Amino acid sequence: MSIPSPCIDVCRMDAQSGLCEGCLRTVDEIAGWAAAPDAQKLLILAAIAQRRASLLPPLQNPPSAPLCQRGERGDLNGGES
């Protein structure tokens, strides 16, 4: 099995957290990704999921409908002037 890198080409390290702002990996996780066995990669992906969950507050009342209703022309008022 080949596990793709979680890199999204937003490669900036956050000095406070020590995590990449794009993929939420540490420098060691990034540097070792190519040589890591699949089992280690899966552990890193699980850690990323936990980090992402801890950084994003849960939705209290998720919307049931799209937040933006666009008219046929792509405008926000449904095509009315």
Backbone bond lengths (Angstrom), bond angles and torsions (degrees), N, CA, C in turn:
res aa  C-N    CA-C-N  psi(-1)  N-CA   C-N-CA  omega(-1)  CA-C   N-CA-C  phi
1 M - - - 1.451 - - 1.525 107.52 -
2 S 1.319 116.02 136.45 1.453 120.87 176.77 1.521 108.70 -111.51
3 I 1.303 116.37 118.40 1.460 121.43 -177.15 1.524 108.52 -98.60
4 P 1.339 117.36 120.09 1.463 119.60 -178.30 1.524 111.94 -70.61
5 S 1.306 114.68 152.72 1.455 121.18 178.03 1.526 110.49 -66.14
6 P 1.312 117.61 143.53 1.462 120.66 176.97 1.527 112.84 -80.52
7 C 1.318 117.55 3.98 1.464 121.83 -179.50 1.529 110.13 -59.41
8 I 1.345 115.67 134.07 1.467 120.79 177.21 1.535 110.50 -118.38
9 D 1.325 116.58 20.03 1.469 123.03 177.44 1.523 113.67 62.49
10 V 1.313 116.35 31.27 1.465 122.38 170.07 1.527 104.38 -119.70
11 C 1.297 115.87 79.29 1.459 121.94 -168.85 1.519 111.44 -98.87
12 R 1.322 115.02 84.29 1.463 122.12 176.13 1.520 107.45 -135.81
13 M 1.306 115.68 127.20 1.455 119.85 179.05 1.517 110.03 -87.17
14 D 1.314 116.38 130.96 1.459 122.10 175.76 1.525 107.73 -83.76
15 A 1.318 116.89 119.93 1.466 121.15 -175.75 1.526 111.94 -64.04
16 Q 1.317 117.07 -34.56 1.460 119.86 -177.29 1.528 112.34 -73.43
17 S 1.314 117.01 -46.75 1.467 119.75 -176.79 1.526 112.39 -88.39
18 G 1.328 117.51 -25.02 1.457 120.78 -175.16 1.515 112.85 78.02
19 L 1.334 116.65 15.49 1.460 121.89 -178.32 1.520 110.72 -112.59
20 C 1.319 115.17 150.35 1.455 120.28 172.87 1.530 107.33 -67.57
21 E 1.321 116.23 134.16 1.470 120.29 -179.58 1.527 112.04 -67.97
22 G 1.323 117.55 -22.29 1.463 120.61 -179.33 1.511 113.68 -86.32
23 C 1.333 116.53 -54.44 1.475 119.60 -172.56 1.528 113.70 -107.03
24 L 1.314 117.58 -5.33 1.468 123.03 178.24 1.528 113.57 64.43
25 R 1.346 116.03 29.36 1.463 119.35 175.35 1.524 109.65 -101.55
26 T 1.320 115.35 157.95 1.457 121.37 173.62 1.525 108.98 -80.37
27 V 1.320 116.89 167.10 1.458 121.15 177.40 1.529 109.84 -59.32
28 D 1.324 117.41 -42.92 1.472 120.38 179.82 1.523 111.97 -63.57
29 E 1.337 117.06 -39.12 1.465 120.18 178.67 1.525 110.97 -66.02
30 I 1.328 116.06 -39.20 1.464 120.49 179.05 1.528 109.99 -66.61
31 A 1.323 115.94 -49.33 1.469 120.98 -176.56 1.529 112.04 -63.39
32 G 1.326 117.94 -34.09 1.454 120.95 -176.22 1.514 115.43 -93.65
33 W 1.337 117.43 -1.15 1.463 120.41 -173.10 1.534 112.78 -57.34
34 A 1.303 118.23 -50.27 1.470 121.27 -174.54 1.527 112.55 -59.84
35 A 1.331 117.35 -36.01 1.463 120.66 -177.28 1.531 113.10 -93.19
36 A 1.314 117.09 -7.20 1.465 120.43 -175.78 1.527 110.85 -71.99
37 P 1.329 116.84 140.89 1.464 119.25 173.67 1.536 109.83 -68.79
38 D 1.319 116.06 158.93 1.462 120.16 -177.83 1.526 112.69 -55.27
39 A 1.315 117.80 -37.24 1.465 120.49 -179.87 1.530 110.34 -61.09
40 Q 1.328 117.17 -40.51 1.465 121.15 178.23 1.523 110.79 -68.13
41 K 1.327 116.69 -39.35 1.460 120.54 178.07 1.525 110.85 -61.68
42 L 1.324 116.68 -40.48 1.466 120.24 178.13 1.529 110.99 -64.15
43 L 1.326 117.10 -37.10 1.471 120.24 176.07 1.524 111.05 -65.13
44 I 1.322 116.56 -39.99 1.465 120.42 178.59 1.530 109.99 -65.16
45 L 1.328 116.99 -42.95 1.462 120.37 178.19 1.531 111.23 -61.94
46 A 1.315 117.11 -37.98 1.467 120.69 177.03 1.525 110.56 -65.73
47 A 1.330 116.93 -40.08 1.464 120.76 177.99 1.525 110.76 -64.27
48 I 1.338 116.47 -39.53 1.464 120.53 177.46 1.522 110.13 -61.55
49 A 1.324 117.20 -43.83 1.470 121.26 179.76 1.526 110.40 -60.85
50 Q 1.324 117.18 -41.25 1.467 120.52 178.36 1.528 110.63 -66.08
51 R 1.323 116.75 -41.67 1.466 120.32 178.91 1.523 110.41 -62.36
52 R 1.326 115.78 -45.26 1.460 120.21 -179.62 1.534 110.23 -61.49
53 A 1.309 116.71 -43.48 1.466 120.86 -179.85 1.525 111.57 -63.91
54 S 1.322 117.09 -35.81 1.465 119.55 -179.03 1.522 111.77 -77.22
55 L 1.330 117.60 -21.84 1.459 120.96 179.66 1.518 112.87 -86.30
56 L 1.327 117.23 -26.89 1.461 121.45 -177.80 1.520 110.35 -102.84
57 P 1.333 117.14 125.16 1.463 118.38 177.43 1.529 110.32 -68.70
58 P 1.316 117.27 145.04 1.471 119.21 179.61 1.529 110.27 -68.46
59 L 1.335 115.74 148.17 1.454 120.40 175.85 1.523 109.01 -73.66
60 Q 1.310 116.80 123.85 1.460 120.80 178.66 1.525 111.05 -74.54
61 N 1.313 116.78 -45.43 1.459 122.37 179.66 1.521 108.67 -133.89
62 P 1.331 116.93 82.93 1.459 118.43 -177.87 1.523 110.73 -60.82
63 P 1.331 117.25 140.70 1.469 119.69 -179.72 1.516 111.20 -65.60
64 S 1.331 115.33 142.56 1.452 119.47 178.78 1.524 111.63 -95.95
65 A 1.338 116.18 -12.95 1.457 121.00 178.65 1.519 108.48 -127.22
66 P 1.319 117.14 160.05 1.467 118.99 177.16 1.524 110.76 -56.13
67 L 1.309 115.57 143.21 1.461 120.26 -178.88 1.518 111.64 -73.70
68 C 1.289 117.81 -23.51 1.456 121.21 -176.10 1.520 108.82 -127.09
69 Q 1.293 116.30 119.24 1.461 121.38 176.53 1.516 108.07 -100.89
70 R 1.304 117.75 112.85 1.457 121.32 -178.67 1.527 110.22 -99.95
71 G 1.306 114.26 143.34 1.461 119.89 175.31 1.507 110.35 -75.43
72 E 1.312 114.91 178.40 1.452 120.01 -176.01 1.525 112.53 -60.42
73 R 1.336 117.20 -31.77 1.465 120.78 -179.98 1.517 112.48 -86.75
74 G 1.316 118.30 1.22 1.459 120.68 -179.93 1.518 113.19 88.77
75 D 1.347 116.91 4.73 1.464 117.13 179.35 1.525 109.65 -87.56
76 L 1.313 115.87 166.10 1.463 120.92 -173.31 1.517 113.70 -85.04
77 N 1.298 119.95 -12.09 1.464 120.10 -176.58 1.522 112.87 -102.32
78 G 1.286 117.36 21.62 1.458 121.33 175.19 1.511 114.18 73.12
79 G 1.335 117.22 18.42 1.447 120.32 178.16 1.516 113.47 92.03
80 E 1.330 117.41 -2.03 1.454 121.62 179.50 1.508 109.81 -92.15
81 S 1.320 116.58 146.89 1.463 120.75 178.81 1.492 111.77 -99.79
